[in-house]
Amino acid sequence: MPTNTSPALDETFSIILIDEKKQKFLGFKNPYEIQLWYPKYRVDLIENKRHPSTPAEFHKELLNIKFDKNFDNPCIIHLFYEFGTCFVDEEHLMPEDSLLGIVIRYKDTFEYFPEKHGRVTGLKKKSSPSWEKYERSFKKGHDHLLRGNCYQFNLTCPYEYSFSRENRIWDFIDGLWGKQNVASAYAHATWLPSKSVLYLSNSPECLFQIKREKDNMKLWSMPIKGSVKTGPDFNFDESWKELVSSEKNQAELYMIADLLRNDLSKIEKPNARVVRKKCPLLVPGILHQYSLIDVKLSYDVSLGKIVEALFPGGSITGAPKKSVVGILDDLENWERGFYCGSTIVLYKEILACSINIRSAVIDFLKFNILYGAGGGITLLSSAEEEFCEMQLKVDSFFDQF
């Protein structure tokens, strides 16, 4: 049973949303394993030791995780975007000092109730993409579309903020989730005191979720594409009509849904199916649309095999995935890291993996926040509209503070 005792700030802990309708959270504490994986080594934070390692060994660790038994101890796995280069034959793009993943196994749980008056002070924007730089990247990527090198690419940019020294980690966690009905379906946070870093995500997007059945597993994915701003005068029917009638947004969604259907079919060579083509999704400040794709899998399938087929998520790369990862490396010139990576939660019947959009890395040594935002670009896209949509996704996160 979860306790009511929150962890001390010198302890590693994680928090996840377990019931979106009730806005109910669960925390994990008292870790007995913390592994940080890099391209040439891994760091064991419990033993405080460094060991030689490779991305292939990290993948092997994931291959050893099966779903035929209960996960009685909570396990959180953060996959960073750069780890995904291993699965699209673009490992040469991986920077040598990139953090590729974090694996944390916990002994205990605790109840977390967001403080409704939590707030962040002194929040200031330090840097953001200029229109000129964004337009250059957009045009360069658009040329790839015209030449047939890809069909869609997800162009992203970094935003940096500073904050006052008096802020504490709970100011950010409570500030994000303390308001009514603002936590998205895959919201989560992890505090790593050894690095003085808080990984904070209000992600609405599912890379995959698993339900165990008697003879097999059902796995589904819900890629998101398309955004319409909501506000005080928001009318759902009108906004939804605007979104679903957009030829550009429909093209984005259908391309990525087809990519995910193919990715899911690679796991065990079954026939994945698109269950729902277009569904509405409301998040703070935005109305999205998503597709639902599912597949049946045997219990022979490991977590590593699923990650190999799906990661990084197609909705944050584009199509075809292998081609577009290299194109994005040239267009963006920054490490996405935690943003556009994925977080896997394994605990009892919770077998879920997010795509880390609406996500920030908050550094309490530098008093710095790194946040990423972007959107899918097709031949029907407008640079001006995409630039505005990117800012909309920044506001969806920071307006909560």
Secondary structure, DSSP 8 states (H G I E B T S, - for coil): --BS----TTS-EEEEEEETTTTEEEEEEEEEEEEEE-SSEEEETTTTEEEE--HHHHHHHHHT-BSSS---S-EEEEE-GGGGGGGGT-GGGS-TT---EEEEEEEEEEEE---TT----S-EEEE---HHHHHHHHHHHHHHHHTTS-SEEEEEEEEEEE--TT--HHHHHHHHHSSTT---TEEEEEEETTTTEEEEEEE-EEEEEEEE-SSSEEEEEE-EEEEEE--TT--HHHHHHHHHT-HHHHHHHHHHHHHHHHHHHHTTS---EEEEEEEEEEETTEEEEEEEEEEEE-TT-BHHHHHHHH-S-GGGTEESHHHHHHHHHHHH-S--TTTTSEEEEEETTEEEEEE--SEEEEETTTTEEEEEEEEEE-TT--HHHHHHHHHHHHHHHHTT-
